[in-house]
Amino acid sequence: YHGTRMSPSRRWVAVADNVGLNAPIHVIDGNDLTTTQIPHGGQWLEAMWLRKSDRLAAVTFDQPLLFGVKGNARILIWKMASVAKAKYATDATGTWAAPEVDLALPDALPGAITTLSWIAVSPDDARLAVPFHRPIKPVGAPEDATPASLRPDLAIVDVDKQIVKTVADIAGPVSFTADGSTLVGFRRKDTVTDGTTTTTRELVLLHLPSMVQEILPSPLPGGLSFFVSHKGNWIVMTTTSGGAGYVLHDLATGKTTQM
């Protein structure tokens, strides 16, 4: 499995399956052990429970992550009690009927390399953040040209207003700070010196709702792994290759300490 998540009331469990076709996600009702797959009819699916109620957010992609392919995505939220009461009925699009939120995300492919399309939920359930890949056409190419590259972008959803805003070149997984004011993601940085390219990562702090970006360079080499504290305003960074120690950043003071 790719992950197991329990709903806030502990009634529902969602289990991701990386063996089944198109990596389905199964939802188990703890009351009667009824099990169903989240229907979507696409090629890839990610889902996450909201934090304060049994509402399930999902992003579905109609195409897999393939170079040169164009695709689109949908961002949905369902109230699980309503879905169960309707006996898991589907609508004409093939998803569970009557979603609370149903928004289009054009030009979107799932994240599997360089970014992961795991859904982040703000502490107050007001926003979702969905990393994805955007196919990019060559500069000056016609509208129907085949995409030449993929860029990690970030979709931010205002749940109440049902508005999607996208931000270019922020990769995931991403995390909200404990007060929900900032999203933390990362960005690849290539530096060329004497013909040699060195790749590092830097953290991107996206302040909400202004969308102002703050760059936090990482003093660690190689791939970057980070954790945002559930309380307070701390970010812990380390390298995926190991052996370089840890870096602690205090968002409140801006102070960074290498340990």
Helices and strands as residue ranges (DSSP letters): E 3-6, E 12-16, E 25-29, E 35-37, E 44-49, E 55-61, E 73-79, H 80-85, E 101-105, E 120-121, E 127-136, E 149-158, E 163-168, E 171-176, E 182-193, E 196-207, E 212-217, E 224-228, E 234-239, E 246-250, E 255-258
